[in-house]
């Protein structure tokens, strides 16, 4: 009986070794067959991770350089070299700087140029400020008709005030009635309709 158990145990051991070698052979065949694909995949992953890291570092360095250049401009707003460098490093920040300077200096020419800025926010604000500074009724009305205009109601209110100054009371009332009751300027509009234009 003990010999029979020993033989069974040896058989099981041989079966398990046979299965192990069989799996080793299958694995070896798989590795040989897909060796280049696996190596290419590992290399691609390493390259992607490396490129991503390099890109992030480049972006960080560019942002740091743009911030340093902006600090230079704050110290010396007339520094044309720093302004040109800022435009290269960050066109959006360059437009923000020009917009801020144009507002401070009431520079209508720069505001007009910024109306075509690729930075949507600056383009919108420059259009409004330019129309307001020049008291251009047509531009204010066109601005107020834009779907995404930031100062839509304010432009409508400005248009009404210009019309009041010109003595066009009915048109001013019409403009003021376009301001929604949900607007933060609704109370001002209502007050102008009752007290400002009669």
C-alpha positions in Angstrom: 0.0 0.0 0.0 2.8 2.4 0.8 4.5 1.6 -2.5 1.2 2.3 -4.4 0.9 5.7 -2.6 4.5 6.5 -3.5 3.9 5.6 -7.2 0.8 7.8 -7.2 2.7 10.6 -5.6 5.5 10.3 -8.2 2.9 10.3 -11.0 1.3 13.4 -9.7 4.7 15.1 -9.4 5.6 14.1 -12.9 2.2 15.4 -14.2 2.7 18.7 -12.5 6.3 19.0 -13.9 5.0 18.0 -17.3 2.3 20.8 -17.0 4.9 23.2 -15.9 7.2 22.5 -18.8 4.2 22.6 -21.2 3.3 26.1 -19.9 7.0 27.1 -20.2 7.1 26.0 -23.8 3.8 27.8 -24.6 5.2 31.0 -22.9 8.4 30.7 -24.8 6.6 30.4 -28.1 4.4 33.4 -27.2 7.4 35.5 -26.2 9.3 34.6 -29.4 6.2 35.3 -31.5 5.4 38.7 -29.9 8.9 39.7 -28.8 9.2 42.8 -31.1 5.6 43.9 -30.4 6.2 43.7 -26.6 9.5 45.6 -26.9 7.9 48.2 -29.2 5.1 48.7 -26.7 7.5 49.2 -23.8 9.6 51.6 -25.8 6.4 53.5 -26.9 5.2 53.8 -23.3 8.6 55.1 -22.2 8.7 57.6 -25.1 5.2 58.8 -24.3 5.9 59.3 -20.6 9.2 61.0 -21.4 7.6 63.3 -24.0 4.7 64.2 -21.6 7.2 65.0 -18.9 9.3 67.2 -21.3 6.1 69.0 -22.5 5.0 69.7 -19.0 8.4 71.0 -18.0 8.4 73.2 -21.1 5.0 74.6 -20.3 6.0 75.3 -16.7 9.2 77.1 -17.9 7.3 79.1 -20.4 4.7 80.1 -17.8 7.5 81.1 -15.3 9.3 83.1 -18.0 6.0 84.9 -18.9 5.3 85.7 -15.2 8.8 87.1 -14.8 8.4 89.2 -17.9 5.1 90.5 -16.6 6.8 91.5 -13.4 9.4 93.4 -15.5 6.6 95.2 -17.3 5.0 96.2 -14.1 8.2 97.8 -13.0 8.8 99.5 -16.4 5.6 99.6 -18.5 7.5 101.3 -21.4 9.9 98.3 -21.8 9.3 97.3 -25.5 11.7 94.4 -25.3 9.8 92.8 -22.4 6.5 93.5 -24.2 7.7 91.7 -27.3 9.1 88.8 -25.2 5.7 88.5 -23.4 3.9 88.4 -26.8 6.1 85.4 -27.8 5.8 83.6 -24.5 2.1 84.1 -23.9 -0.1 86.0 -26.5 -3.1 85.9 -24.1 -1.2 87.5 -21.2 0.3 90.0 -23.7 -3.3 91.0 -24.7 -4.4 91.2 -21.1 -1.4 93.6 -20.4 -2.2 95.8 -23.4 -5.9 95.9 -22.3 -5.0 96.9 -18.8 -2.7 99.6 -20.0 -5.3 100.9 -22.6 -7.9 101.2 -19.8 -5.6 103.0 -17.5 -4.4 105.4 -20.3 -7.8 105.6 -22.0 -6.0 104.5 -25.2 -8.8 104.1 -27.7 -6.4 103.1 -30.5 -5.1 100.1 -28.6 -8.6 99.1 -27.6 -9.7 99.1 -31.2 -6.7 96.8 -32.1 -7.6 94.5 -29.2 -11.2 94.0 -30.6 -9.7 91.4 -32.9 -7.7 89.7 -30.1 -7.7 85.9 -30.2 -8.4 85.9 -26.5 -12.2 86.0 -26.5 -12.5 87.7 -23.1 -10.2 90.5 -24.1 -11.8 90.9 -27.5 -15.2 91.2 -25.8 -14.1 93.7 -23.2 -12.1 95.8 -25.7 -15.1 96.1 -27.9 -17.3 97.3 -25.1 -14.7 99.7 -23.7 -14.0 101.1 -27.1 -17.6 101.7 -27.9 -18.2 103.3 -24.5 -15.1 105.6 -24.7 -16.0 106.8 -28.2 -19.8 106.9 -27.3 -20.4 105.0 -30.5 -24.1 104.1 -30.4 -24.0 101.7 -33.4 -21.1 99.7 -31.9 -22.8 99.6 -28.5 -26.0 98.3 -30.1 -24.1 95.7 -32.2 -22.2 94.6 -29.0 -25.5 94.3 -27.1 -26.9 92.0 -29.8 -24.1 89.5 -29.4 -25.2 86.3 -27.8 -22.2 85.9 -25.4 -21.5 89.6 -24.7 -20.3 90.0 -21.1 -21.7 93.5 -20.7 -24.7 93.1 -22.8 -27.2 94.9 -20.5 -24.6 97.5 -19.6 -24.2 98.3 -23.3 -27.9 98.5 -23.7 -28.1 100.9 -20.8 -25.2 103.0 -22.2 -27.0 103.1 -25.5 -30.1 104.5 -23.7 -28.1 107.1 -22.0 -26.6 108.3 -25.3 -30.1 108.4 -26.8 -31.3 110.5 -23.8 -28.4 112.9 -24.3 -29.5 113.2 -27.9 -33.1 113.9 -26.9 -34.4 110.7 -28.4 -36.6 109.7 -25.4 -38.8 107.1 -27.1 -35.8 105.2 -28.5 -34.2 105.4 -25.0 -37.4 103.9 -23.5 -37.3 101.2 -26.1 -33.6 100.4 -25.2 -34.3 100.4 -21.5 -37.3 98.0 -21.9 -34.9 95.5 -23.5 -33.1 94.9 -20.2 -34.5 91.8 -18.5 -36.1 92.1 -15.1 -33.7 89.3 -14.0 -30.7 91.6 -14.8 -28.7 93.2 -12.1 -29.3 96.5 -14.0 -33.1 96.1 -14.0 -33.5 98.6 -11.1 -31.2 101.2 -12.8 -33.2 100.7 -16.1 -36.5 101.2 -14.2 -35.2 104.3 -12.4 -34.0 105.8 -15.7 -37.3 105.1 -17.4 -39.2 106.8 -14.6 -36.9 109.6 -13.6 -34.3 110.0 -16.2 -36.3 110.1 -19.4 -39.8 111.6 -19.6 
